[in-house]
Amino acid sequence: MGGGSSIIDLMLNPSGATNKNQLTFDKIKSNVKGQLSIIQRKSKGFTLIELLVVIAIIGILASFAIASFTSAQAKGRDSRRKADLDAVSKALALVQNDCTGGNYPVISNGPGGTSADRYVNFRNYLSSLNYMKNPPQDPMFTDTTGTYKYEYSYDFTGSAATNVCSDTSGGTTTSGRLKYWLRAVLENSSDPEITNSAARCSWVPTIANNYIVCSP
């Protein structure tokens, strides 16, 4: 192959290389060292980019898990709300039996002075007269100032009658009405029972995201 040195010769005997061949050898040696350095870094662990990708994937999976857990909790609270109103409805059937003329008790407004917080006084009425030992409250109820976002509500309509239901003093001075309804705000706005309960209680004014239980 002429008088030139092959690359193999250069690698075996670099001391005998010409200046030009020495430069070629140095370049090859540098490339080999560079590749070895990359291999060594990879063998020691993940690169920074790989770690960032893994962290991003973990973050995405965690966000999905948290969202799923939060949704499950909300649905669980909504199930409790429905069960609570059904239980209060059964207690109201007992109250109606004790009222004359098939009436349901008219309860005054609560601490906030509006019909929206009447349920506070209604709970006291049910417990004081032993219709329910511990009338339920919304699982997210925390407010005691008269502004209630998550609180059950009790309302009534129909012909008014006086002195037809028991009062908390042992008399029968409580007024009555012939129809009532109970409401609870559901967190899951797509719950089909929002529409279904409104259809069952078509005479009750509708409010967004409300589950309704009403008198027959």
Secondary structure, DSSP 8 states (H G I E B T S, - for coil): --SS--HHHHHH-GGG--HHHHHHHHHHHHHHHHHHHHHHHHHHS--HHHHHHHHHHHHHHHHHHHHHHHHHHHHHHHHHHHHHHHHHHHHHHHHHHHSGGG-EE-----TTSSGGGHHHHHHHHHHHTTS-SS----TT----SS--SS--EEEEESS-EEEEE--TTSS--EEEESEEEEEEE-S-TT-HHHHHHHHHTTTS---TTEEEEE--
